[in-house]
């Protein structure tokens, strides 16, 4: 009786796992097929095959999904929602890719590195000015981990509240429907009244959460002292990327230099 029962349980577990795997495969195929509509047939077949057969270890390791908000370092009026997918690469370093949403057709808009307070303290002074603190984002409830149970989310943010982030957005999706321009340094909010209420409400409605409830739930998380050098924009000046033309040192690239010389000589 006991043996047969265990056998039945094992068969049930195996069947359940097989069903779940089939559902995941089917979902992958449907999503890929939908996203590749309008592409040449050979590209659609390649997309589906690649999605099913190719290992994608860095993507599979992205274990944390966070949703929050950033603003352009030189213009707080330009505020955008940011969906992060992160991996704890080392004990003091997360790396995240950022999209404009958590949808199959989401636009890749940037990257963020998150480091511990101890690691931040070791940075050169000029490097510190590129980083922002996470204390307010966590304490205010603006930064969330959608779908994670409250207890687990609370424990995660107890650690994240003391961290610092360096963020660059490569797609100014609040302005253009194409990734024009160069990466822009972004910052995080540090006090009430800075983040637009309509952005918060739109995000909360979409995810089915309450930022104010998150805030209340995290009231017991200690508010850390912010390290000098972070949130440089609060001092009235901030860094931002710029594009400038540079001389090309041909002498350091003998192959290209030789080819250029040959073309010049041929024309002469």
Buried (B, 14 or more C-beta within 10 A) or exposed (E): EEEEEEEEEEEEEEEEEEEEEEEEEEEEBEBBBEBBEEEEEEEBEEBBEEBEEEEEEEEEEBEBBBBBBBBBBBEBEBBBBBBBBBBEEEEBBBBBBBBBBBEEEEBEBBBBBBBBBEBBEEBEEEEBBBBBBBBBBBBBBBBBBBEBEEEEBBEBBBEBBBBBBBBBBBBBBBEEEEBEBEBBBBBBBBEEEBBBEEBBEEBBEEBEBBBEEBBEBBEEBEEBEBBEBBBBBEEEEBEEEEEEEEEEEEEEEEEEBEEEEEEEEEEE
